[in-house]
């Protein structure tokens, strides 16, 4: 069992005050306590009141607010400067975690020291519909990952990898997919923690639902492949 905090959970929010408390509570109530940082990307809704209530219950929370909207990628990159642990778990404020995620993940990492990214399965929760589990799949190479993104966004990531790759690219809508491909190209190792430990809330305003999917895919193709995009009909995003 680790004797120090190996991991920091970074909860990122922008006008998700209605969801934020559930995400943060799932982070601070982990069976193995870890530092939790809230990154507020210029919210103008009820986020400030929610944060004050959370701080009253959990004084150890760390809060960083941006006066203007910087975007998801820039906020993730900024968060790394506020983290000192070896591992980072990014949690969007409309999602939440199984309370055993950190304990099981750190124990798994202790047995697999050569891994740089650890993903897990994800339960997708949709209003009025039955939840389903989306299975993760570590890549055998970057081309495998480019064909289908099998990595859950809320994964354990070595902080040193984020820094070495200069973080996420704010010019892309599928910035996390691009990040995983670049990590695979750079030779970093991926692993999978068995079980579904992340809950994704689908509510119609998720970034993946509101962006121009065709354009987002084209950006990835143009960045990572020399072959014309029109010839790659097998492409899938998830």
C-alpha positions in Angstrom: 0.0 0.0 0.0 1.4 3.5 -0.9 2.6 5.5 2.1 2.2 8.9 0.5 -0.2 10.6 -1.9 0.6 9.3 -5.3 -2.4 10.9 -7.0 -4.3 14.2 -7.2 -7.9 14.4 -8.5 -8.5 17.5 -10.6 -12.2 18.4 -11.0 -12.8 20.8 -13.9 -15.9 22.8 -14.1 -17.4 25.5 -16.4 -21.0 26.4 -15.6 -21.7 22.9 -14.2 -22.6 24.1 -10.7 -25.7 21.8 -10.8 -23.4 18.7 -11.1 -20.3 19.9 -9.3 -21.2 18.7 -5.8 -21.7 15.1 -6.9 -18.3 15.0 -8.7 -16.4 16.5 -5.8 -18.1 14.3 -3.2 -17.0 11.3 -5.2 -13.5 12.6 -5.1 -13.2 13.6 -1.5 -14.9 10.4 -0.2 -12.5 8.0 -1.9 -11.6 5.0 0.3 -8.0 6.2 0.0 -8.0 9.9 0.5 -6.0 12.0 -2.0 -5.7 15.8 -2.7 -8.6 17.2 -4.6 -8.3 20.4 -6.7 -11.3 22.2 -8.3 -10.4 24.2 -11.4 -13.2 26.7 -12.2 -13.0 27.8 -15.8 -14.7 31.2 -15.6 -18.1 29.9 -14.4 -21.0 32.5 -14.2 -23.7 30.2 -12.8 -24.2 28.9 -9.3 -20.7 27.4 -9.1 -19.4 29.9 -6.6 -22.1 29.1 -4.1 -21.6 25.4 -4.6 -17.9 25.7 -4.0 -18.4 27.7 -0.8 -20.7 24.9 0.5 -18.2 22.3 -0.5 -15.4 24.1 1.3 -17.5 24.3 4.5 -17.8 20.5 4.4 -14.3 19.8 3.1 -11.8 22.5 4.2 -8.9 20.6 2.6 -10.2 21.3 -0.9 -8.1 23.5 -3.1 -9.8 25.9 -5.5 -8.4 27.8 -8.4 -10.6 30.1 -10.4 -10.1 31.7 -13.8 -11.6 35.2 -14.3 -12.2 34.4 -17.9 -13.1 31.2 -19.9 -9.9 29.5 -21.0 -11.3 26.2 -22.3 -11.0 22.6 -21.2 -7.5 22.0 -22.6 -6.0 25.2 -21.2 -7.6 24.5 -17.8 -6.1 20.9 -17.7 -2.7 22.3 -18.6 -3.0 25.0 -15.9 -4.0 22.4 -13.3 -0.6 20.6 -13.7 1.1 23.6 -12.1 -1.0 23.1 -9.0 -0.3 19.4 -8.7 2.8 17.9 -7.0 1.8 14.2 -7.0 3.2 11.6 -9.5 -0.3 10.9 -11.0 -3.2 13.1 -12.1 -6.8 12.0 -12.6 -8.9 14.6 -14.5 -12.6 14.5 -13.6 -15.1 16.6 -15.5 -17.7 18.1 -13.1 -20.6 16.4 -14.8 -19.1 12.9 -14.1 -18.3 11.1 -10.9 -16.1 8.2 -9.6 -16.6 4.9 -7.9 -15.4 5.5 -4.3 -12.8 2.7 -4.7 -11.2 4.0 -7.8 -8.1 5.6 -6.3 -7.4 2.7 -3.9 -7.7 0.1 -6.6 -5.8 2.2 -9.1 -2.9 2.9 -6.9 -2.6 -0.7 -5.8 -2.7 -1.7 -9.5 0.1 0.8 -10.3 2.2 -0.6 -7.4 2.2 -3.9 -9.2 2.8 -2.4 -12.7 5.5 0.2 -12.3 6.2 0.5 -16.0 2.8 1.8 -17.0 2.3 5.6 -17.7 -1.5 5.7 -18.3 -4.1 3.5 -16.6 -7.6 3.5 -18.0 -10.7 1.7 -16.7 -14.2 1.0 -17.9 -16.9 3.6 -17.7 -20.6 3.5 -16.9 -22.6 5.8 -19.2 -25.7 7.2 -17.5 -28.4 8.7 -19.7 -31.6 10.2 -18.4 -34.6 8.0 -19.0 -32.5 5.1 -20.4 -30.7 2.2 -18.9 -27.0 2.8 -18.0 -24.5 0.8 -20.0 -20.8 0.0 -19.5 -18.3 1.3 -22.1 -15.3 -1.0 -22.1 -11.8 0.5 -22.3 -9.0 -1.0 -24.4 -5.4 -0.1 -24.1 -3.7 0.2 -27.5 -1.1 -2.1 -29.0 0.3 0.8 -31.0 -0.7 4.3 -31.9 -2.4 3.2 -35.1 -4.6 0.9 -33.1 -5.6 3.8 -30.8 -6.2 6.1 -33.8 -8.7 3.6 -35.3 -10.7 3.7 -32.1 -10.2 5.7 -28.9 -10.4 3.0 -26.2 -9.1 5.2 -23.4 -11.5 6.7 -20.9 -10.8 10.4 -20.4 -10.8 10.0 -16.6 -7.7 7.8 -16.3 -4.5 7.8 -14.2 -1.9 9.8 -16.0 1.7 10.4 -15.0 2.2 14.1 -14.4 5.6 13.8 -16.1 3.9 12.6 -19.3 1.6 15.6 -19.4 4.5 17.9 -19.0 6.7 16.1 -21.5 3.9 16.2 -24.2 3.2 19.9 -23.4 -0.3 19.0 -22.3 -3.5 19.1 -24.3 -3.9 21.1 -27.6 -6.7 23.7 -27.2 -7.0 24.0 -31.0 -8.7 20.5 -31.1 -12.2 19.4 -30.0 -11.0 15.8 -29.5 -8.0 17.0 -27.5 -8.0 13.9 -25.2 -7.9 11.5 -28.2 -5.0 13.5 -29.7 -3.2 13.4 -26.3 -3.5 9.6 -26.1 -2.2 9.2 -29.7 0.8 11.4 -29.0 1.5 9.5 -25.8 1.4 6.2 -27.7 3.6 7.6 -30.5 6.1 8.7 -27.8 6.3 5.2 -26.5 4.5 5.6 -23.2 2.8 2.4 -21.9 -1.0 2.0 -21.3 -2.7 -0.3 -18.9 -6.2 -1.2 -17.8 -7.7 -1.4 -14.3 -10.4 -4.0 -14.5 -13.9 -2.9 -13.6 -16.1 0.2 -14.2 -14.8 2.9 -12.0 -16.0 6.1 -13.8 -19.5 7.3 -14.4 -20.2 9.6 -17.3 -23.4 11.6 -17.3 -24.8 12.3 -20.8 -27.1 15.3 -20.7 -27.1 16.7 -24.2 -24.5 19.5 -23.5 -21.4 17.3 -23.2 -18.6 18.7 -25.3 -18.5 15.5 -27.5 -22.2 16.1 -28.2 -22.1 19.7 -29.1 -18.9 20.0 -31.2 -18.7 19.4 -35.0 -17.8 15.8 -35.0 -16.8 15.6 -38.7 -14.5 18.6 -38.3 -13.0 17.2 -35.0 -12.2 13.8 -36.7 -10.7 15.6 -39.7 -8.4 17.5 -37.4 -7.1 14.3 -35.9 -6.7 12.7 -39.3 -4.7 15.6 -40.7 -2.5 15.7 -37.7 -1.6 12.0 -37.5 -1.9 10.6 -41.0 -0.3 11.6 -44.3 -2.9 9.6 -46.2 -5.9 11.8 -47.4 -8.7 11.7 -45.0 -11.3 10.8 -47.7 -9.6 7.3 -48.0 -10.0 6.4 -44.3 -13.5 5.1 -44.1 -12.9 2.9 -41.1 -12.5 5.8 -38.7 -14.4 5.6 -35.4 -14.2 7.9 -32.4 -15.6 5.7 -29.7 
